[in-house]
Amino acid sequence: MSRGVSFPQARAGLLEALDLRIAPELLDQALTHRSYSYENGNLPTNERLEFLGDAVLQLVITNALYRRHPTLAEGALAKQRASVVNMRALAAVARGIGPVGIGPYLLLGKGEETTGGRDKPSILADTLEALIGAVYLELGLEVASAFVHRHFDPLLDDAARRGAGLDWKTSLQERTAVLNMGPPDYVVSDSGPDHAKRFTARARISDRIYGEGEGGSKKEAEQRAAERAFLALEGLTGATVTAEPAGGPAGPTADGVGGAAGGGAGVVDGLGQVPGAAPSDAAAVGLGPARAPEAG
């Protein structure tokens, strides 16, 4: 620890931020990066705790999504889970714990210290999982689950938008299949000179328009139209959907959701997730690499 504070004092500050009681030795291990271990006699690193915490996190998030969305298909659930359990999401949660995040409390080697390791997303994400593993070992699954919910529920609340935002067109097609509405198609028009064309797409489902979007390319406009339609079907627009026949105006009456209706930039949130970058489904809990790759 730098900053002129002994590690025992700093540890007390972290425990206060976590609002938990964890044995000092276990907490130290959860904070020990392999670079620090290598420079200090091969102390136990946080990698085993990270492995355990990753599985606990997956279980809690998967259970929460399963119960929140009783009719959602497996593929859509996996996308939502991937939007919550990825490196950037975990790093953001780690930065938000307590007044300064967990970065200042990490035990890092000199090399990682000088290259900004305290704010590296990969190190923060791994350490957060190690802390979850330590909470589970020390206090059990119920407390670990409460800890996860305390810090991840805001992401869960917005998972439908971010998870679908990995690829709005695919998500809309999956959703209409679940609802037995038939596959969506897109009515596209363009305007403007060749060097600055603007495209407008309308997402049509069963001869009714459910969403409209604009963009500088046909693909961009279709993604935004699909976003609007998906949010309309999920009831996430904040307004009643009034889908009109294909010849009439676009269905959703709310404006500005993800910028779709006004030609804004779709859903590109602080976690770097953008339309069209769908990862493979995260592995089942305890089977293979459980944390999904970051999107974008």
C-alpha positions as CSV (number, residue, x, y, z in Angstrom):
1,M,0.0,0.0,0.0
2,S,1.2,3.5,-0.8
3,R,-0.4,6.7,0.3
4,G,1.4,6.5,3.7
5,V,-1.1,4.2,5.3
6,S,-0.3,0.8,6.7
7,F,-2.1,-2.1,5.1
8,P,-4.0,-3.1,8.4
9,Q,-5.4,0.5,8.5
10,A,-6.3,0.4,4.9
11,R,-7.9,-3.0,5.3
12,A,-10.2,-1.6,8.0
13,G,-11.3,1.1,5.6
14,L,-12.1,-1.5,3.0
15,L,-14.1,-3.6,5.4
16,E,-16.1,-0.5,6.4
17,A,-16.8,0.1,2.7
18,L,-17.8,-3.5,2.2
19,D,-19.9,-3.4,5.4
20,L,-18.8,-7.0,6.1
21,R,-16.6,-8.8,8.6
22,I,-14.0,-11.0,6.8
23,A,-10.9,-12.6,8.4
24,P,-7.8,-10.5,7.8
25,E,-5.9,-13.3,6.2
26,L,-8.7,-14.2,3.8
27,L,-9.2,-10.5,2.9
28,D,-5.5,-10.1,2.2
29,Q,-5.6,-13.1,-0.1
30,A,-8.5,-11.7,-2.0
31,L,-6.6,-8.5,-2.6
32,T,-3.3,-10.2,-3.6
33,H,-2.5,-10.0,-7.3
34,R,0.0,-12.5,-8.6
35,S,2.5,-9.7,-9.3
36,Y,2.7,-8.9,-5.6
37,S,2.9,-12.6,-4.7
38,Y,5.9,-13.1,-7.1
39,E,7.8,-10.2,-5.5
40,N,7.0,-11.3,-1.9
41,G,7.9,-14.9,-1.6
42,N,5.1,-16.5,-3.6
43,L,2.3,-15.6,-1.2
44,P,-1.1,-17.1,-1.9
45,T,-2.7,-15.1,-4.7
46,N,-6.4,-14.3,-5.2
47,E,-6.8,-16.6,-8.2
48,R,-8.5,-19.5,-6.4
49,L,-10.9,-17.1,-4.7
50,E,-11.6,-15.5,-8.0
51,F,-12.5,-18.9,-9.5
52,L,-14.9,-19.5,-6.6
53,G,-16.4,-16.0,-6.6
54,D,-16.9,-16.2,-10.4
55,A,-19.1,-19.3,-9.9
56,V,-21.0,-17.7,-7.0
57,L,-21.6,-14.5,-9.0
58,Q,-22.9,-16.5,-12.0
59,L,-25.3,-18.5,-9.8
60,V,-26.8,-15.4,-8.2
61,I,-27.2,-13.5,-11.4
62,T,-28.5,-16.5,-13.3
63,N,-31.0,-17.2,-10.6
64,A,-32.1,-13.5,-10.4
65,L,-32.7,-13.3,-14.2
66,Y,-34.5,-16.7,-14.3
67,R,-36.9,-15.5,-11.7
68,R,-37.4,-12.0,-13.0
69,H,-38.2,-13.2,-16.6
70,P,-40.2,-16.4,-16.3
71,T,-41.1,-16.4,-20.1
72,L,-37.8,-15.3,-21.5
73,A,-35.9,-17.8,-23.7
74,E,-32.6,-19.2,-22.8
75,G,-30.7,-17.3,-25.4
76,A,-32.1,-14.0,-24.3
77,L,-31.4,-14.8,-20.6
78,A,-27.8,-15.6,-21.6
79,K,-27.5,-12.2,-23.3
80,Q,-28.7,-10.4,-20.3
81,R,-26.4,-12.3,-18.1
82,A,-23.5,-11.5,-20.4
83,S,-24.4,-7.8,-20.1
84,V,-24.1,-8.0,-16.3
85,V,-21.2,-10.4,-15.8
86,N,-18.4,-9.1,-18.0
87,M,-15.1,-7.5,-17.3
88,R,-16.1,-3.9,-17.8
89,A,-19.3,-4.3,-15.7
90,L,-17.4,-5.9,-12.9
91,A,-14.7,-3.2,-13.0
92,A,-17.4,-0.5,-12.8
93,V,-18.9,-2.1,-9.8
94,A,-15.4,-2.4,-8.2
95,R,-14.8,1.3,-8.7
96,G,-18.1,2.1,-7.1
97,I,-17.6,0.3,-3.8
98,G,-17.2,2.7,-0.9
99,P,-15.9,6.2,-1.4
100,V,-12.8,5.2,-3.5
101,G,-13.5,1.8,-4.9
102,I,-11.3,-1.2,-4.2
103,G,-8.4,-0.1,-6.4
104,P,-6.4,1.6,-3.6
105,Y,-6.5,-1.5,-1.5
106,L,-5.0,-3.9,-4.0
107,L,-1.7,-5.6,-3.3
108,L,0.2,-5.2,-6.5
109,G,3.8,-5.7,-7.6
110,K,5.9,-2.7,-8.6
111,G,5.4,-3.3,-12.3
112,E,1.7,-3.3,-12.1
113,E,1.8,-0.4,-9.7
114,T,3.7,1.8,-12.2
115,T,1.6,0.8,-15.2
116,G,-1.7,1.8,-13.6
117,G,-2.8,-1.7,-12.3
118,R,-5.0,-0.2,-9.6
119,D,-7.5,0.9,-12.3
120,K,-7.0,-1.9,-14.9
121,P,-10.5,-3.4,-15.7
122,S,-9.1,-7.0,-15.7
123,I,-7.5,-6.6,-12.3
124,L,-10.5,-4.9,-10.7
125,A,-12.9,-7.5,-12.1
126,D,-10.8,-10.4,-10.9
127,T,-10.4,-8.9,-7.5
128,L,-14.1,-8.2,-7.1
129,E,-14.8,-11.9,-7.9
130,A,-12.1,-12.9,-5.4
131,L,-13.9,-10.7,-2.8
132,I,-17.2,-12.4,-3.6
133,G,-15.4,-15.8,-3.1
134,A,-14.1,-14.6,0.3
135,V,-17.5,-13.5,1.4
136,Y,-19.0,-16.8,0.4
137,L,-16.3,-18.8,2.3
138,E,-16.5,-16.7,5.4
139,L,-20.2,-15.9,5.6
140,G,-22.1,-18.3,3.3
141,L,-24.2,-18.1,0.2
142,E,-27.0,-16.0,1.7
143,V,-24.7,-13.2,2.7
144,A,-22.7,-13.5,-0.6
145,S,-26.0,-13.3,-2.5
146,A,-27.0,-10.2,-0.6
147,F,-23.6,-8.7,-1.3
148,V,-24.0,-9.4,-5.1
149,H,-27.5,-8.0,-5.2
150,R,-26.5,-4.9,-3.3
151,H,-23.9,-4.0,-6.0
152,F,-25.3,-5.6,-9.1
153,D,-29.1,-5.0,-8.9
154,P,-28.8,-1.7,-10.8
155,L,-27.2,-3.6,-13.7
156,L,-29.9,-6.3,-13.4
157,D,-32.6,-3.6,-13.6
158,D,-31.2,-2.5,-17.0
159,A,-30.1,-5.8,-18.3
160,A,-32.9,-6.2,-20.8
161,R,-31.7,-3.1,-22.6
162,R,-28.0,-3.7,-22.5
163,G,-28.3,-7.4,-23.2
164,A,-30.5,-6.9,-26.2
165,G,-28.2,-4.1,-27.3
166,L,-25.6,-6.6,-28.1
167,D,-27.6,-7.2,-31.3
168,W,-31.0,-5.7,-31.4
169,K,-32.1,-7.4,-34.7
170,T,-31.3,-10.8,-33.3
171,S,-32.9,-10.1,-30.0
172,L,-36.1,-8.8,-31.7
173,Q,-36.3,-12.0,-33.8
174,E,-35.9,-14.2,-30.8
175,R,-38.6,-12.2,-28.9
176,T,-41.1,-12.4,-31.7
177,A,-40.5,-16.1,-32.0
178,V,-41.3,-16.6,-28.3
179,L,-44.5,-14.5,-28.8
180,N,-45.5,-16.4,-31.9
181,M,-45.7,-13.2,-33.9
182,G,-43.7,-14.3,-36.9
183,P,-40.3,-12.9,-38.0
184,P,-39.8,-9.2,-38.2
185,D,-38.8,-7.5,-41.5
186,Y,-37.7,-4.0,-42.2
187,V,-39.1,-1.3,-44.6
188,V,-36.1,0.9,-45.5
189,S,-36.1,4.2,-47.3
190,D,-33.3,6.7,-47.9
191,S,-33.0,10.4,-48.6
192,G,-30.3,13.0,-49.2
193,P,-27.4,13.2,-51.7
194,D,-25.2,10.1,-52.4
195,H,-22.3,11.4,-50.3
196,A,-24.5,12.0,-47.2
197,K,-27.5,9.6,-47.4
198,R,-29.7,9.1,-44.5
199,F,-31.7,5.9,-44.0
200,T,-35.0,5.3,-42.2
201,A,-36.0,1.8,-41.3
202,R,-39.3,0.6,-39.9
203,A,-39.5,-2.7,-38.0
204,R,-42.6,-4.6,-39.3
205,I,-44.1,-7.5,-37.4
206,S,-47.2,-9.2,-38.7
207,D,-48.0,-6.3,-41.0
208,R,-47.7,-3.7,-38.2
209,I,-45.0,-1.3,-37.5
210,Y,-43.5,-1.5,-34.0
211,G,-40.4,0.7,-34.3
212,E,-38.6,3.2,-36.5
213,G,-35.0,4.3,-36.6
214,E,-32.6,6.4,-38.6
215,G,-28.9,6.1,-39.4
216,G,-26.1,6.8,-41.8
217,S,-26.4,3.2,-43.2
218,K,-29.1,0.7,-43.8
219,K,-27.7,-1.6,-41.1
220,E,-27.6,1.2,-38.5
221,A,-31.2,2.3,-39.2
222,E,-32.4,-1.3,-39.0
223,Q,-30.6,-1.8,-35.6
224,R,-32.3,1.3,-34.2
225,A,-35.7,0.3,-35.5
226,A,-35.2,-3.2,-34.0
227,E,-34.3,-1.6,-30.7
228,R,-37.5,0.4,-30.6
229,A,-39.6,-2.6,-31.5
230,F,-37.9,-4.8,-28.9
231,L,-38.4,-2.2,-26.2
232,A,-42.0,-1.8,-27.2
233,L,-42.6,-5.5,-27.0
234,E,-40.9,-5.7,-23.6
235,G,-42.8,-2.7,-22.3
236,L,-39.6,-0.8,-21.7
237,T,-40.4,2.4,-23.5
238,G,-42.2,4.0,-20.7
239,A,-45.3,4.5,-22.8
240,T,-48.2,2.4,-24.2
241,V,-47.4,0.8,-27.5
242,T,-49.9,1.7,-30.2
243,A,-48.7,-0.3,-33.2
244,E,-50.3,0.9,-36.4
245,P,-50.7,-1.0,-39.7
246,A,-47.7,-1.0,-41.9
247,G,-48.9,2.0,-43.9
248,G,-49.3,4.2,-40.7
249,P,-46.9,5.8,-38.3
250,A,-44.4,3.9,-36.2
251,G,-45.9,2.0,-33.2
252,P,-44.1,3.1,-30.0
253,T,-45.3,6.5,-28.8
254,A,-42.5,7.2,-26.4
255,D,-39.5,9.1,-27.9
256,G,-35.8,9.0,-27.4
257,V,-35.4,5.5,-25.9
258,G,-31.8,4.7,-26.7
259,G,-32.0,7.5,-29.3
260,A,-33.7,5.2,-31.8
261,A,-36.7,7.2,-32.9
262,G,-34.7,10.4,-33.2
263,G,-31.8,8.9,-35.0
264,G,-29.6,8.9,-31.9
265,A,-26.9,6.4,-31.2
266,G,-28.7,3.3,-30.1
267,V,-27.7,1.8,-26.7
268,V,-24.0,2.4,-26.1
269,D,-23.7,2.4,-22.4
270,G,-20.8,3.0,-20.0
271,L,-19.8,-0.6,-20.3
272,G,-18.9,-0.3,-23.9
273,Q,-21.6,-2.5,-25.3
274,V,-22.7,-1.7,-28.8
275,P,-25.2,-3.2,-31.2
276,G,-23.9,-6.0,-33.4
277,A,-21.2,-7.4,-31.1
278,A,-23.0,-10.4,-29.6
279,P,-20.8,-12.7,-27.6
280,S,-21.3,-16.3,-27.3
281,D,-23.4,-17.4,-24.4
282,A,-21.7,-17.5,-21.0
283,A,-20.9,-20.9,-19.8
284,A,-23.1,-22.6,-17.2
285,V,-22.1,-22.1,-13.6
286,G,-19.0,-24.1,-12.8
287,L,-18.5,-25.4,-16.3
288,G,-15.7,-23.8,-18.3
289,P,-15.0,-20.1,-18.4
290,A,-18.0,-18.7,-16.6
291,R,-17.5,-15.0,-17.1
292,A,-18.6,-13.9,-20.5
293,P,-16.2,-11.9,-22.7
294,E,-16.7,-8.2,-22.6
295,A,-18.7,-6.8,-25.5
296,G,-17.1,-4.0,-27.5
